Amino acid sequence: MCGMTLHGESFENDGPSSATATAPVRESKETLRHRALSRRKRTTAAERMAAGDALALHFPLPLLGADPATMSVAAYVSMGTEVETRPLLTLLLDRGCTVMVPRLGSGRDIGWSVLTDVTMLRAVDQPGHLRPDEPTGRILPPNALSQCGLVIAPALGVDPRGYRLGRGAGWYDRALALRRPDCPLIAVCWPWEVMGEPLPTEDHDVPADAVLTPEGYRRLRR
């Protein structure tokens, strides 16, 4: 365990946790990233897939509204030691949602593509760089995110105010600035990455409205 965790907490209740494990603000984002990634390396492929099944089980279906077929959701394809998101993507597709996932391309901003089936996903051939699988098909511009009624984004950690710890490239912070003001943002991480103390933040950081882990879903106060 890495000392920044809230492992074993129930996530069904609103509000910040009272658990004592924290991520001190005095630590830099880079230090926290290194710690989080080191902890994740101890997970196995089987654990990541089981966690993905649990993630889909705990997803709050009411967020999709009375007619999910009218809902567009921006989500993401997991990679490496992240919680597997294919079960969640399949759930959203089965409910009839329009699902967009990132197309990183070679630029500094996230483009998007509509995902119609997880079998569309293909590995990106970019030696030396870890990239999520991407769908084939037309690439949509970054501002396509403004069409979505829900955004699901990855995180290496989430604090009680909803601030995310990302991987440091800034892709998601730039992308999230383009979403509608009324569009909820859900951060996804491992249960032990839900923190009890504030993360260090910068002006461009965008807080999430809720956190989803394999142990449950919880709205956050901010």
C-alpha positions in Angstrom: 0.0 0.0 0.0 1.3 3.4 -1.0 0.2 5.7 2.0 -2.2 7.7 -0.1 -5.1 5.3 -0.1 -8.6 4.9 1.1 -8.9 1.2 0.3 -12.0 -0.7 1.5 -14.2 2.4 1.9 -17.9 2.3 0.8 -18.4 4.7 -2.0 -22.2 4.8 -2.0 -22.5 7.8 0.3 -21.9 11.4 -0.7 -19.2 13.7 0.6 -15.5 13.4 1.3 -14.1 10.5 3.3 -13.1 10.7 6.9 -10.4 8.0 6.5 -7.0 8.9 7.7 -4.9 7.9 4.6 -3.9 11.0 2.7 -1.9 12.4 -0.1 -0.1 15.4 1.4 -0.3 18.6 -0.6 3.4 19.2 0.0 4.2 16.4 -2.4 4.5 17.2 -6.0 2.3 15.8 -8.7 5.2 14.0 -10.2 6.0 12.3 -6.9 2.3 11.2 -6.6 2.2 10.0 -10.1 5.3 7.8 -9.6 3.8 6.4 -6.4 0.5 5.6 -8.1 2.0 4.0 -11.1 4.3 1.9 -8.9 1.3 0.6 -6.9 -0.6 -0.2 -10.1 2.2 -2.4 -11.4 1.3 -4.8 -8.6 -2.1 -5.6 -10.2 -2.5 -8.5 -12.6 -4.3 -8.7 -15.9 -7.0 -10.9 -14.2 -7.4 -8.4 -11.4 -7.7 -5.5 -13.9 -10.4 -7.4 -15.9 -12.3 -8.3 -12.7 -12.1 -4.7 -11.7 -13.5 -3.7 -15.0 -16.5 -6.0 -14.6 -17.1 -4.4 -11.2 -16.8 -0.9 -12.6 -19.6 -1.6 -15.0 -21.7 -3.1 -12.2 -21.4 0.0 -10.1 -22.0 2.5 -12.9 -25.0 4.8 -12.1 -27.4 4.1 -14.9 -29.8 7.0 -14.0 -27.1 9.3 -15.3 -28.0 8.1 -18.8 -31.5 9.6 -18.5 -34.9 8.1 -19.4 -33.8 7.4 -23.0 -30.1 6.5 -23.1 -30.4 6.4 -26.9 -30.4 10.2 -26.9 -27.3 10.4 -24.7 -23.8 10.9 -26.0 -21.0 9.8 -23.6 -17.3 10.6 -23.9 -15.4 7.7 -22.3 -12.0 6.2 -22.8 -10.2 2.9 -23.6 -8.1 1.7 -20.7 -4.4 0.9 -21.2 -1.6 -0.6 -19.1 -2.5 -1.0 -15.5 -5.7 1.0 -15.6 -9.0 -0.6 -14.5 -10.3 -2.3 -17.7 -13.0 -0.2 -19.3 -14.2 -2.5 -22.0 -17.1 -3.9 -19.9 -18.2 -0.3 -19.1 -18.0 0.7 -22.8 -20.0 -2.4 -23.7 -22.6 -1.5 -21.1 -23.0 2.0 -22.5 -23.3 0.7 -26.1 -25.8 -2.0 -25.0 -27.9 0.8 -23.5 -28.0 2.6 -26.8 -25.7 5.5 -26.0 -23.5 7.2 -28.5 -20.0 6.6 -27.2 -17.0 8.6 -28.1 -13.4 7.6 -27.2 -10.1 9.5 -27.7 -8.1 9.5 -30.9 -4.8 11.0 -29.8 -3.2 11.3 -33.2 0.1 13.1 -33.3 -1.0 16.5 -32.0 -1.3 18.0 -28.5 -5.0 17.8 -28.2 -7.5 14.8 -28.1 -9.6 14.1 -31.1 -12.5 11.7 -30.8 -14.1 8.8 -32.7 -17.5 7.2 -32.3 -17.2 3.7 -31.0 -19.9 1.3 -32.2 -18.4 -2.0 -30.9 -15.4 -2.8 -28.7 -14.2 -5.1 -31.5 -13.4 -2.0 -33.5 -10.5 -1.2 -31.2 -7.1 -1.6 -32.7 -3.6 -1.2 -31.1 -1.8 2.0 -32.1 1.7 1.3 -33.5 3.9 3.8 -31.8 7.1 2.2 -30.5 8.3 3.4 -27.2 5.0 5.0 -26.2 2.0 3.5 -24.4 -1.2 4.4 -26.2 -4.8 3.2 -25.7 -6.3 1.1 -28.4 -8.3 3.3 -30.8 -11.3 2.6 -33.2 -11.0 2.9 -36.9 -13.2 5.5 -38.6 -13.5 9.2 -38.9 -11.6 11.4 -36.4 -13.8 14.1 -34.8 -12.3 17.4 -33.6 -11.6 18.2 -30.0 -14.8 20.3 -29.7 -16.9 17.2 -30.4 -16.8 16.9 -26.6 -19.3 19.7 -26.4 -22.0 17.3 -27.8 -21.8 15.0 -24.8 -24.0 14.8 -21.8 -21.6 12.8 -19.7 -17.8 12.5 -19.6 -15.9 9.7 -18.1 -12.1 10.3 -17.6 -9.2 8.4 -16.2 -7.3 9.4 -13.1 -4.3 8.3 -11.1 -6.0 9.9 -8.0 -9.0 11.9 -7.0 -9.2 14.2 -4.0 -12.4 15.2 -2.0 -12.9 18.3 -4.1 -12.9 16.2 -7.3 -9.5 17.2 -8.6 -7.8 14.5 -10.6 -4.2 13.5 -10.8 -3.5 12.8 -14.5 -0.5 11.5 -16.3 1.0 14.9 -16.9 0.5 15.4 -20.6 -2.4 17.8 -20.1 -4.6 16.2 -22.8 -7.6 15.8 -20.6 -7.4 19.2 -19.0 -7.5 20.8 -22.4 -10.3 18.6 -23.6 -12.4 19.0 -20.5 -12.5 22.7 -20.9 -14.6 22.1 -24.0 -17.4 20.3 -22.4 -20.8 21.9 -21.6 -21.1 23.6 -18.2 -23.9 21.2 -17.3 -22.1 18.1 -18.4 -21.1 15.8 -15.4 -17.6 14.6 -15.2 -16.9 11.2 -13.6 -13.3 10.3 -12.7 -12.3 6.6 -12.8 -9.5 5.1 -10.7 -8.6 2.3 -8.4 -10.3 2.3 -4.9 -7.0 3.1 -3.1 -6.5 6.2 -5.3 -9.5 8.0 -3.8 -7.7 10.4 -1.5 -8.6 12.0 1.9 -6.6 15.2 1.5 -6.4 17.8 -1.3 -4.1 17.2 -4.3 -1.8 20.0 -5.5 -3.6 21.9 -8.2 -2.9 24.3 -11.0 -5.2 26.9 -12.7 -6.0 24.6 -15.6 -7.1 21.6 -13.5 -10.8 20.7 -14.0 -12.5 19.0 -11.0 -14.7 16.0 -11.4 -18.3 15.8 -10.1 -18.0 12.1 -9.0 -15.7 9.2 -8.7 -16.3 5.6 -9.9 -14.1 2.7 -8.8 -14.6 -1.1 -8.8 -16.0 -0.7 -5.3 -18.7 1.9 -6.1 -19.7 5.3 -7.2 -19.7 8.5 -5.1 -20.6 12.1 -5.8 -18.0 14.6 -4.6 -18.5 18.0 -3.0 -16.6 20.9 -4.5 
